[in-house]
Amino acid sequence: MTEPVIGRGRGRGRGQSSSSIAPPSPSLSNTSLTPVTTTSENPATSSDEGIASSIQTLNITQSTTAIKSLVPRGRGQFKRDVPPSEPEITIPVRQSEITTIDDDTLDISKRAVTTTNQSQITSVNDTLVTTSQITTTTTSSVISKKPGRSCFIPANESSKFMVSELTSNQFLTNVRPLKPKEPGKLGQAIEVMVNYYPVTQYPKKGIVYQYHVDIKSAKDVELQSSRRRAIYDSWKKIMQHNMNMNIEYRIVFDNNSIILSLDRLTDIDKKENFKFIIHLTDEPIDFAELALQEKSENFKRLKQVLSIVLHEQCSSTALFASKRAFYSIPTVGNAFDLGEGKALWRGFYSCLMFSKGNHKLLVNLDVSHSCFLKKQPFLDFLREVMVKSPCGVYDGRGRRIEKVTIEDCINYLDPVINQAYYQGELKFLTKLCKGMRVRANLADKKIIYTIDSLGQSASIQTFPWKIKQKESTVEEYYREHHSHTLRYHQLPVLKMKNNAYLPMELVDVEPARVQKINDDQRATITQKTSEKPFERIRQINYVRGKEQKFEEDPFVRAWNLNINADMLIIWARVLPMPTIHYTRNYEVTERTNRGKKGVWEAQGEFYKPTPFPEWGMINMTDLSQSDCEAFYDVFARTAKERGITCPPPSLYEQFWNHQERCSSDIDQISQFLKKVMERTADYKFLLFILMDNNKHQYGPLKSLCELDFGIVTQMLKRKNARKGTKRNPTEWNHSLIKNLLLKVNPKLNGTNSILKLDPDSIIANFFSAGHDIMYCGADLSHAPPGSLNRDSVVAVVASSDDIPNRYFKQLRVQHRPPQAKGQSWEYIVDLEDIMHQLILQYYKYRKSPPRAIVFYRDGISESEFDSVFEKELYSIRTACVRICEAYRPYITYIVVQKRHRTRFFPGTNENVQAGTVVDSHDVTHPFKYDFFLNSHYGQLGTSRPTHYHVLYDDNRLTPDKVQMLTYALCYTYARCTRSVSIPAPVKYADLLALRAAYYLRLNEMSDTESIASGRPLVPSGQEIQALTIITSDPILLSENLAPDSPFFL
């Protein structure tokens, strides 16, 4: 199988010069089943060609005459009566050499980006204009894969790109929309509870002294938070003694580097075995000044101070504290066994929030779950994990055992008894143990060690015994020095990072967070954490009353705080459900759906059923040809009900090794498909029937078909290609086949359903013909913990039709430098080229550019808004300028967040309805434009709403419009007859990123178990230069795939 074709990347480095961007000249780039048996060699890979153009610099000046056109009708635009201020950066209107756009010039360009946050002076027409408010500038070089191509818009078509009344100043501003003074009005008003507890009292006068503390070991190595806390407690006792006063509850520590005190500290240095460097920072904090003016900066400072105070008690007593989640040694009912030495712990989450409602400060409380290594003897851990070893799996086939015996472990790990498989067993166990922390339990002093590898058995492994000046075995050492006879001396010893050797039977596993889990453990976690709303409320109230009992917290009392014991009750609204249109005779409305929102049943034909092209069926299981023919019969009948013509496949082949009872390897299938495609290129669709456990086949087959051959595929598990349901083993699972067609029809250029909005709907014009709105979804996903490949995948999709159902797409692989140490970088460095390609594809397909771009961005945390948003918005604008200097579409940039702990409860044991929106000032951000929307029907567990942040909005959407538009897009997801929790463009970007992870094999695991530790051990003075070059390469799909094909469904 060939590797994905990847071009050269672009980087962003330090020390590069910065200049404004000129729009350069980029490259745009009825028969029975008949068996067939052929072979061929592997397909060849393609190569990239390209030439580098020179770096071009543009002095971006304002044109003498602003380019104006009518605002798109029906867009809900407000006339801009306020004259624009003098622009910091403007775009010139000039005549350029014009050439036409050829079909084969749609290509990918590479660009190098440098950003700077410093104020700059740019010479423009002999006049100095300051650009201090522009935080991002770019230096660009273009590498065109096809030399000699120019892609400026022809002169006779340039008027098509005058799509807005935006001046250059308005188009280039980064000013965020103000938070609406009033929330939206659309929908039915309801009351809901939210897991926020109001802070009814907080200090409004007094002085707080803030200190910065740097705690390191004597070797200048930073310590984990638990060690820092222990050193802080020791220092605090010394401080109280030196100051001769009780400051126990008047001083708090954030477990990192901040100490806050109501008293000015004296004699604060501590120098023993650790470096404890502390100094006063800036001026003391005055509570009266913070409470006097409601400014964003004041709220942030107040929140930081009070958050440390509120969590001082739980921070000092919790065994683990991470990202505002706190875990202690679990009691009965708070831990669930996951097997293989792991357990699910239940802790709690606590975070201080601030709002602009009746209560300025609130505490967000929730239950939290995480996976830990169980605290147990190492031998018990060994018996659990060796069930999954190669020998354990083989022995367990007939016994279905949950734990092997110690005798079994001894046999598995004996190089003589198990000579053939010993190395495999040793490698398996080393992978699980490397990096694990264990505690020796024989000596008087309990010492914690970190496992590095496995040694030989205790009776064979030797080491230099310095005291006796001889080589001694581990067994002999414990017998002579500790008077202890090892019971299991045949087992390998554990070699620690300090080169010590410890017998397995004398150590206990220390709890540690683990990030790598298998599918069975993931299913158990889902089951244990899916609580109905009433149970979730009970658990949260338990956290408030027992684990975060603020009334008995001495720190809370000392700092004059008080928190309400009851959840906050607020107003919410339930938005109307959009109409789902299938045919003239069948539509789903809120009335015909009996008031049930978010889930419906499809009946009759699809809106646009597409007949099957020439297609084939590849059987990679032990199913017989007659079994496959039986499945085809019921599949074709069900397709006919949906209006789809499905003739029998003209290609059928079985790849199954009957002797070894397994599928053939991928190389054999690749040779077969290549031979078939050389003979005829008519095959556009392949249905693969795979074994139920098909992880090793799914990714390679998808890569092979979508990167090399350009064939749309559908995978089907063996169990689903046979008769049998949970209720009746002799019946076909018709609902599963119907769901299968929901995915197949769009892949074949069909449309399952469309949205139909009443003419008087506030968003009717957003989905009507001629408004040319491009809906984008973007996602930057990272490799899972423990994977071999540490690259990230960028996936961006853009709608191609008025009612978004089909999408253009762009994929990139983003390489992070080794110095990043696994940290997440959310900035899409190649977004300019990505948007450039997507807009050109839209223009080529629709003969007009998008007048507005609604950009939904997934995966940005609130702390990254400033850095990521401004760079990406600038990239989108630069992409527009590269196409035509007068092209200024209306842009709306919305961040989609699912990783938060806000939950809404309607007061019953059911979830809030689909369409429940909360934009009340009581729980939203006091200054930023945000809202919560629960757009899906929650059948299991407690629904988690999606948090939306409107960071930029040229379209000036009212709260009702942006909320209803977002909600409607959640009904356009093709794979199911349900509304989804996030807009379909974002969901598709997630699916596309997941598919690209298979292309790049990002899901392959490393040889060591991923164990989450505390802060990394970084020697002092060796800073991590995280802003070194980040490169991005395109992932090129086969040209045989339609540009707007949703093949990834």
PAMIPA-450913 format. One record per residue (C-alpha): residue in three letters; y, x, z. Coordinates in steps of 0.2 Angstrom, whole numbers, plus 5000, padded with zeros to 4 digits. Example, Ala and Ser with C-alpha at 12.3 -4.5 7.8 and 13.67 -1.06 7.14 Angstrom:
# PAMIPA-450913
ALA497850625039 SER499550685036 
END
This chain:
# PAMIPA-450913
MET500050005000 THR501750074996 GLU503150095008 PRO504749985007 VAL505950064995 ILE507450125005 GLY508950204999 ARG510150335007 GLY511150275022 ARG512850285027 GLY513550365043 ARG514850345055 GLY515350515062 ARG516550585074 GLY518050695069 GLN518250615052 SER519850575045 SER520450395044 SER521350295030 SER521550125024 ILE520250065011 ALA520650034993 PRO519649914984 PRO518550044974 SER517450014959 PRO515749974967 SER514149934958 LEU513649754959 SER512649764957 ASN495948494935 THR494748654935 SER493648724947 LEU493848884958 THR493349034947 PRO493049204956 VAL493849354948 THR493449534952 THR494549674946 THR495149844953 SER496649954950 GLU497550094957 ASN498950084969 PRO500650024963 ALA501950164960 THR503550164970 SER505250164962 SER506650284965 ASP508450274967 GLU509850344956 GLY511650364960 ILE513250464958 ALA514550484972 SER516250424967 SER517750514975 ILE518550444991 GLN519950334987 THR521450294998 LEU522550144997 ASN524250125005 ILE524049935009 THR525749865006 GLN526349685005 SER526649614988 THR528349554984 THR527649384981 ALA526349304992 ILE524849234983 LYS524749044986 SER523548914981 LEU523148734988 VAL522248725004 PRO520448655000 ARG520548475002 GLY519648385016 ARG519448555026 GLY520448485040 GLN521748615038 PHE523448615047 LYS524948665037 ARG525648825044 ASP527448785047 VAL527848945057 PRO528349085045 PRO527249245046 SER527849395055 GLU528049565047 PRO526249625043 GLU525549775050 ILE524449795035 THR524649705019 ILE523749705002 PRO524549754986 VAL524349644970 ARG524249764955 GLN523449764938 SER521749854937 GLU520649904924 ILE519549754921 THR517749734916 THR516549594916 ILE515149574928 ASP513449604921 ASP511849524927 ASP511049694931 THR512549764940 LEU512149674956 ASP511749834966 ILE511949904983 SER513250034987 LYS513250155002 ARG514850185012 ALA515350305026 VAL516350225040 THR517450305053 THR518350205066 THR519750245077 ASN520650155091 GLN522250265091 SER523950215085 GLN524350275067 ILE525850285056 THR525550255038 SER526850295024 VAL527150135013 ASN528450145000 ASP529450275009 THR529550165024 LEU528650195040 VAL527550055047 THR526650065063 THR524850005064 SER524550025082 GLN523749845083 ILE522449885070 THR521049955080 THR519849995065 THR520150105050 THR518850155037 THR518550305026 SER517450255012 SER516450344998 VAL515450244986 ILE513750294979 SER513350184964 LYS511550174959 LYS512050144941 PRO513350264935 GLY514850204924 ARG514850024931 SER516449944936 CYS516549774944 PHE518249714946 ILE518449524941 PRO519049494923 ALA520849444922 ASN520449274915 GLU519449234931 SER520549314944 SER521349154947 LYS519749084954 PHE519949204969 MET521549134974 VAL520649014986 SER521849005001 GLU523649005006 LEU523449145018 THR524649285017 SER524049465018 ASN524749465036 GLN523749315041 PHE522149375032 LEU522149535042 THR522649485059 ASN521349505073 VAL522249375084 ARG520949265093 PRO521049075093 LEU521749005109 LYS520648905120 PRO521048715116 LYS522048635129 GLU520948475128 PRO519048475126 GLY518348375112 LYS518248185111 LEU516748155099 GLY515148075107 GLN514647975122 ALA515248045138 ILE513948075152 GLU513848165169 VAL512748315171 MET512348435185 VAL512548625181 ASN511848765191 TYR513548825197 TYR514048825215 PRO515948815218 VAL516848955228 THR517848845239 GLN518748985248 TYR519149165243 PRO520449295250 LYS522149265244 LYS522949405254 GLY522549575261 ILE522249745254 VAL520649815247 TYR520350005244 GLN519250055230 TYR518350215229 HIS517350295216 VAL515750385221 ASP514650505212 ILE512950525220 LYS511850665213 SER510350765219 ALA510650955223 LYS510050995206 ASP511450885198 VAL510250745192 GLU510850565194 LEU509750465204 GLN508950285203 SER509850145211 SER508650135226 ARG508950315230 ARG510850295229 ARG510750145240 ALA509750245253 ILE510950385253 TYR512450265254 ASP511750185269 SER511550355277 TRP513350405273 LYS513950235279 LYS513150265297 ILE514050435298 MET515750355292 GLN515650225306 HIS515250355319 ASN516750465313 MET517950325312 ASN517450255329 MET517550075323 ASN516349945316 ILE516549935297 GLU514749885294 TYR515249725285 ARG516949775279 ILE516349895266 VAL515249865251 PHE514349965237 ASP513849905220 ASN512250025219 ASN513150125206 SER514850205208 ILE516050085217 ILE516350065235 LEU517549935242 SER518349935259 LEU519549825269 ASP519949985278 ARG520650155272 LEU519250275275 THR519450455282 ASP518450605282 ILE517350535268 ASP516450695261 LYS514650715263 LYS513750875258 GLU511850895263 ASN510350885252 PHE511350775240 LYS513050785232 PHE514150635238 ILE515850645230 ILE517050505234 HIS518850485231 LEU520150335231 THR520450265214 ASP522250205209 GLU523250095220 PRO522449985233 ILE522049805227 ASP523149665234 PHE522349495234 ALA524049415235 GLU524549485219 LEU522949445210 ALA523049265216 LEU524949245212 GLN524749255193 GLU523249175183 LYS523049315171 SER521449375162 GLU521649555170 ASN521849485187 PHE520349365186 LYS519249515180 ARG519849625194 LEU519549485207 LYS517849445200 GLN517349625201 VAL517849635219 LEU517149475225 SER515549495215 ILE515149655224 VAL515449575241 LEU514349415237 HIS512849525232 GLU513049665245 GLN511749585256 CYS510449545243 SER510749715234 SER510349805251 THR508749715254 ALA507949685237 LEU506549795231 PHE507249785213 ALA508949735207 SER509349735188 LYS510649645178 ARG511149525192 ALA509249485195 PHE508549525212 TYR506649545217 SER505849565233 ILE503949595238 PRO503249425232 THR502549305245 VAL501249175241 GLY501849065227 ASN503049185220 ALA501849295211 PHE500549255197 ASP499149375192 LEU499249425174 GLY497749535173 GLU497649725168 GLY498549775184 LYS500149665181 ALA500849515190 LEU502349405186 TRP503649405200 ARG504849265204 GLY506549325210 PHE508349245208 TYR509849275197 SER511549275204 CYS513249295195 LEU515049255199 MET515949165186 PHE517749105184 SER518448955175 LYS520048855173 GLY519448695180 ASN519648625198 HIS518748775205 LYS519248945199 LEU517749035205 LEU515948985204 VAL514249065208 ASN512849045194 LEU511149035203 ASP509549025194 VAL507649075196 SER507149235187 HIS505449305182 SER504949475177 CYS503349575175 PHE502849715187 LEU501349825191 LYS500449755206 LYS500449855222 GLN498649895225 PRO497350035226 PHE497250135210 LEU495350095209 ASP495749905209 PHE496949945195 LEU495650045186 ARG494349905187 GLU495549785179 VAL496149885165 MET494549965159 VAL493949785154 LYS495049815139 SER494449995135 PRO493350015120 CYS491850025130 GLY492349885142 VAL492649765127 TYR490949805120 ASP490049775136 GLY491049615139 ARG490549535123 GLY489049455131 ARG489649445149 ARG491449385148 ILE491849495163 GLU493649505171 LYS493349665180 VAL492149805178 THR491349895192 ILE491750065198 GLU490050125192 ASP490550065175 CYS492150155175 ILE491250315181 ASN490050295166 TYR491450265154 LEU492450415160 ASP490950535161 PRO491050665146 VAL489150685147 ILE488450515149 ASN489750445137 GLN489950585126 ALA490150485110 TYR491650385117 TYR492350485131 GLN493850545122 GLY494350365117 GLU494150305135 LEU495250445141 LYS496550415128 PHE496550225132 LEU496750265151 THR498050395149 LYS499150285138 LEU499250155153 CYS499450285167 LYS500750405160 GLY502350375169 MET501650265183 ARG502250295200 VAL500850305214 ARG500950335233 ALA499750455241 ASN498950375256 LEU497950515265 ALA499350625271 ASP500450575286 LYS501950575275 LYS501750445261 ILE502350535246 ILE502750455229 TYR502150545213 THR502350515194 ILE500750525184 ASP500850645169 SER499050645163 LEU497250645168 GLY496250795173 GLN494350825174 SER493350755188 ALA493750805205 SER492150905207 ILE492651015191 GLN494551015191 THR495151175199 PHE496851235204 PRO497551395213 TRP497451365232 LYS498951475237 ILE498551475256 LYS496751535254 GLN497151635238 LYS495751565228 GLU495351445215 SER494751285222 THR494051115215 VAL495050955221 GLU493450895229 GLU493251055239 TYR495151055244 TYR495050885252 ARG493450925261 GLU494051085269 HIS495951045271 HIS495850855275 SER494050845281 HIS493850705269 THR492350685258 LEU492750605241 ARG491650455237 TYR492050445218 HIS492150635214 GLN491450595196 LEU493150505191 PRO494550605183 VAL495950665194 LEU497750615191 LYS498850755186 MET500650725192 LYS502250785184 ASN502450925198 ASN500650985193 ALA499850915208 TYR498050845207 LEU497650685216 PRO495950585217 MET496050415211 GLU495350345227 LEU496750415237 VAL498250335229 ASP499050165228 VAL500050095213 GLU501850075217 PRO502649915209 ALA503749945194 ARG504449835180 VAL503449845164 GLN504049785147 LYS502449785137 ILE501349635138 ASN499949565127 ASP499849395119 ASP498749325133 GLN499949385147 ARG501449315137 ALA500549145136 THR500349145155 ILE502149185158 THR502649045147 GLN501548925156 LYS502148985173 THR503948985169 SER504048815160 GLU504648705174 LYS505248525172 PRO507048495176 PHE506748425194 GLU505648575198 ARG506948695191 ILE508248605202 ARG507148615217 GLN506848805215 ILE508748845212 ASN509248745228 TYR507848845237 VAL508749005231 ARG510448935237 GLY509748885254 LYS508549025258 GLU508749185247 GLN510649165245 LYS511149075261 PHE512949125260 GLU513349035277 GLU512349165286 ASP512849315276 PRO513949425287 PHE514849515272 VAL515349345265 ARG516149295282 ALA516949465284 TRP517849445267 ASN518349265270 LEU517249185257 ASN516449015257 ILE515248935244 ASN514848755242 ALA513048705245 ASP512948575231 MET512848605212 LEU514348565202 ILE514448395193 ILE515448395177 TRP515748285161 ALA514748315145 ARG514648225128 VAL513148185117 LEU513548205099 PRO512948085085 MET511448125076 PRO511748165057 THR510748065044 ILE509248155037 HIS509048105019 TYR507348115010 THR507347984996 ARG508247834991 ASN506947735001 TYR506847835016 GLU508147905028 VAL508147955046 THR509647895056 GLU509947875075 ARG509647695074 THR508047695064 ASN507447845075 ARG507647725090 GLY508947825098 LYS507847985099 LYS508848135094 GLY508248305088 VAL506448255082 TRP505948135069 GLU504448105057 ALA504448135038 GLN503748005027 GLY503447985009 GLU504048114996 PHE505248264999 TYR507048264993 LYS506548384980 PRO504748414978 THR504248564967 PRO502648564958 PHE501548714961 PRO501648854948 GLU500148964943 TRP499449014960 GLY497949094968 MET496949084984 ILE496349244992 ASN494949215005 MET494849355018 THR493649265029 ASP491749225030 LEU492149045024 SER491148995008 GLN491948944992 SER491448764995 ASP492348775011 CYS493948825002 GLU493748694989 ALA493548565003 PHE495148625010 TYR496048624993 ASP495548444991 VAL496348385007 PHE497848505004 ALA498148434986 ARG498048254992 THR499348285006 ALA500448374994 LYS500348224982 GLU500948114996 ARG502548224997 GLY502848214979 ILE502148384975 THR500948414961 CYS499648544966 PRO498348594953 PRO496848694957 PRO497148874959 SER496848974944 LEU496349124954 TYR495149134968 GLU494449294976 GLN493549324992 PHE493749495002 TRP492449495015 ASN491149635020 HIS489649535025 GLN488749685032 GLU490049735044 ARG490749555046 CYS492549605043 SER493849585030 SER494049715016 ASP495449845018 ILE497249815011 ASP497049954998 GLN495649854990 ILE496749704989 SER498249804983 GLN497249874968 PHE496549694964 LEU498249614964 LYS499049754954 LYS497649734941 VAL497949544941 MET499849564939 GLU499649694925 ARG498549564915 THR499749414918 ALA501349394928 ASP501249214929 TYR500649204947 LYS502049154958 PHE501149094974 LEU499649154984 LEU498849064998 PHE497949195010 ILE496549135022 LEU496449255036 MET495449275051 ASP496149205067 ASN496549375074 ASN497549445059 LYS498949555066 HIS498249705057 GLN498249605040 TYR499749495041 GLY501149625040 PRO500349735027 LEU500049585015 LYS501749525017 SER502449695013 LEU501349714998 CYS501749544990 GLU503649544994 LEU504149724991 ASP502949774977 PHE502449624967 GLY503749484971 ILE502449354975 VAL502849214987 THR501449195000 GLN500749075013 MET499549135027 LEU498349015034 LYS497149055049 ARG495249025046 LYS495148895060 ASN496548785051 ALA495648795034 ARG494148695041 LYS493948525048 GLY494248495067 THR495548435079 LYS495548435098 ARG495148245097 ASN493848245083 PRO492948395076 THR492448305060 GLU494248265055 TRP495548365046 ASN497148415055 HIS498348315043 SER499848355054 LEU499548545052 ILE499348525033 LYS500948425033 ASN501848565042 LEU501148685030 LEU501948595016 LEU503648605025 LYS503548795023 VAL502748795005 ASN503948674997 PRO505548775000 LYS504648934995 LEU504348854978 ASN506148814976 GLY506048644983 THR507048554996 ASN506248455010 SER507748355015 ILE509648355016 LEU511048305027 LYS511948145023 LEU513548115032 ASP514647955032 PRO516247975022 ASP517247945038 SER516348085047 ILE517448225053 ILE516348355044 ALA515948255029 ASN516948375018 PHE515948525025 PHE514448475015 SER515148394999 ALA515148464982 GLY516548574977 HIS517148644994 ASP516248804991 ILE515948855009 MET514748995013 TYR513748985029 CYS513149155035 GLY511949205049 ALA511849385055 ASP510649465067 LEU510349645072 SER508649665081 HIS507849815089 ALA506149875090 PRO505149805105 PRO504849915121 GLY503550045118 SER503550045099 LEU503450205089 ASN504950165078 ARG506550155086 ASP507550095071 SER508449925071 VAL508449795058 VAL509949705051 ALA509649535042 VAL511149435035 VAL510849275025 ALA512149165016 SER512048995009 SER511948964991 ASP512148774990 ASP513348634996 ILE512148575009 PRO511448735015 ASN509548745011 ARG509348905001 TYR510049075006 PHE510449234998 LYS509949385009 GLN510249565013 LEU509149685024 ARG509549855031 VAL508649975043 GLN509950055055 HIS509450225062 ARG510150275079 PRO510350455083 PRO509150535096 GLN510650555108 ALA510750365110 LYS509250375122 GLY508650205116 GLN510250115120 SER510649965110 TRP512049975097 GLU512549805090 TYR513849855077 ILE513149815059 VAL513849975051 ASP513449915033 LEU514149745035 GLU515549775022 ASP514249815008 ILE513149675014 MET514549545013 HIS515049614996 GLN513349584989 LEU513149414996 ILE514849354990 LEU514549424972 GLN512849334972 TYR513649174977 TYR514949194964 LYS513649234950 TYR512649084955 ARG514048954957 LYS515349024945 SER516649024959 PRO516849124975 PRO516749044993 ARG518348964998 ALA517848985016 ILE516549085026 VAL515849025042 PHE514949175050 TYR513749145064 ARG513349315073 ASP511849325084 GLY511449455098 ILE513149515104 SER513449515123 GLU515149475130 SER515549655135 GLU515349705116 PHE516549565109 ASP518049685107 SER517149825099 VAL515949745088 PHE516949585083 GLU518449685076 LYS517449805066 GLU516349675058 LEU517849555054 TYR518749705046 SER517149745036 ILE517049565030 ARG518849565024 THR518649735016 ALA517149665006 CYS518249525000 VAL519649644994 ARG518349754985 ILE517949604974 CYS519749554971 GLU521349604979 ALA521949424980 TYR520349354987 ARG520749295005 PRO519449165010 TYR519649065026 ILE518549155039 THR517749085055 TYR516749205066 ILE515649125079 VAL514549225091 VAL512849135096 GLN512149175113 LYS510549125120 ARG510349255134 HIS511249165148 ARG510749075164 THR511748915163 ARG510748755164 PHE511248575163 PHE510248425171 PRO510548245167 GLY509948185184 THR508248125178 ASN506648225176 GLU507048245158 ASN508048375148 VAL509748335142 GLN509748255125 ALA509948345109 GLY511748355104 THR512348375122 VAL513948475121 VAL514948545136 ASP516648615134 SER517348565150 HIS518648685158 ASP517648675174 VAL516248785167 THR516948875151 HIS517949035150 PRO519749015157 PHE520549095142 LYS519249115128 TYR518748975115 ASP516948935120 PHE515748795122 PHE513948755126 LEU512848655115 ASN511048595118 SER510548545100 HIS508648535102 TYR507448415109 GLY506648495125 GLN504848435128 LEU504248575139 GLY505148665153 THR507048655155 SER508148665140 ARG509248815138 PRO510848775129 THR511648895117 HIS513348975121 TYR514548985107 HIS516149095106 VAL517349055093 LEU518149235091 TYR519149205075 ASP519549045065 ASP520649045049 ASN519948865046 ARG520848805062 LEU519348695067 THR519648575081 PRO518348575095 ASP517548415088 LYS517348495071 VAL516648655076 GLN515448575088 MET514848445076 LEU514748565061 THR513648685072 TYR512548535078 ALA512348475060 LEU511748645054 CYS510348645067 TYR509648495057 THR509448595041 TYR507948705047 ALA506548685034 ARG505048735044 CYS504948575056 THR505548395058 ARG506648445073 SER508348515076 VAL508248685082 SER509248775096 ILE510348875085 PRO511048845068 ALA509848865054 PRO510749015046 VAL510549115062 LYS508749055064 TYR508349115046 ALA509249285050 ASP508049305065 LEU506549265054 LEU507049385040 ALA507349525053 LEU505649485060 ARG504949505042 ALA505849665040 ALA505049735056 TYR503349715048 TYR503949805032 LEU504449955043 ARG503049935056 LEU504249925070 ASN502949825080 GLU501749975081 MET501550035099 SER501750205105 ASP500350305115 THR501150265132 GLU501450105142 SER503250055143 ILE503750055161 ALA505550015165 SER506350135177 GLY508050145185 ARG509450245178 PRO508850385167 LEU508850565174 VAL510250655165 PRO510850825170 SER512650825175 GLY513750895162 GLN512650845147 GLU513450685141 ILE512650575129 GLN513650575113 ALA513150405107 LEU514450395094 THR513650515083 ILE513150465065 ILE512250295064 THR511550275047 SER511050125037 ASP509750105023 PRO509449955012 ILE507749875011 LEU507449824993 LEU506449674990 SER505549644973 GLU506649594959 ASN505349454955 LEU505849354970 ALA507249234967 PRO508849294975 ASP509049134986 SER507149104989 PRO506749075008 PHE505149165006 PHE505249215024 LEU504849045031 
END
